[in-house]
Amino acid sequence: MVHTGLKLERALLVTASHCQHPADSKLSDLLAPISEQIKEVITFREKNRGSKLFNHLSAVSESIQALGWVAVAPNMNDAAMFYIN
């Protein structure tokens, strides 16, 4: 699941390197496969709550959401900096 998510992220970045920024509706379509992988990882963690490895699964589950970084607009960073400063 994680490996697939990383491969999808790479494919998206390769595609993005050859194109201009798509409209928001098109961007959400491009991100859909990555979002599905993120959901699968989260679901896998939830299904294995009783596992001895639950903390490790949680670490992966919480970290995998970083694959969504490509959807963060520059003005969102500015908004965050406003509150940080």
N, C-alpha and C positions, 0 to 999 in steps of 0.2 A: 504494500500500500504506500509506504513512504517512498520507496524507490520509484514507483509509478508516478507519484506526485512530483518528485524531483525531475523525472524525465519530461513530464508535461510542462513543468515550469521552464525547463530548458528550451523546449520546442516553442513555447510562447515567446521567450526572449529572442530566439532566432528569428521568428516571424516579425516581432516588433522592430528588430534591427533593420528590417527591409521596408518598413511602412511608416506612415505618419500616424500620429495618435488617433485612434478610432473614436467614434461617437460613444457616449456612455452605454447605449443599448448594445452596440457591437462589442464593447469591452466586456460587458457582463456575459455575453455569449462566449467570448474567448476564454473567460475565466471559469466557466461552468465545469469543465472536466477537472480542473484543479480543486474547485469547491467540493465536487463529489468525492475526491480522494481525501480531502480534509474531513468530510463528514464520515467517511468509512473508518478513518483512524479513530475519531472520537467515539463512534459506535462500538468499535472493537474494544476500546478501553472500558466503556460502560458495561459491555457484556462480560468482562473479566474482572469485575470488582473484587471477587473473592480470591484472585490470584495472588501468590506471593510476590509477583512482579508488578503489582498494581501501581506502585510508586514510579517505576520505570516507564510503564505504559502511560501514566499521567504526564510524565516529563515529555515524552514524545508527542502525546496528544496536544499538550499546551504549546509546544514548540512548532508543530507542523503548521499552525495558523500563520506563521511568519511568511508562508508562501504567498499570502495575499498582499505582500508589500507592493507589488506592481500596481495595485489599484489605488494606492494612496496618492492623492493629488498634492502638488507642491503647496497649495494654499492650506492644506490640512496640517502640514508641518509648521507653517507660520502660525496657525491657530494654537498648536501645542506649545510653540515657543512663547507665545503671549502669556500662557499660564505658568510656564516654567520660570520665566524671568519675573 
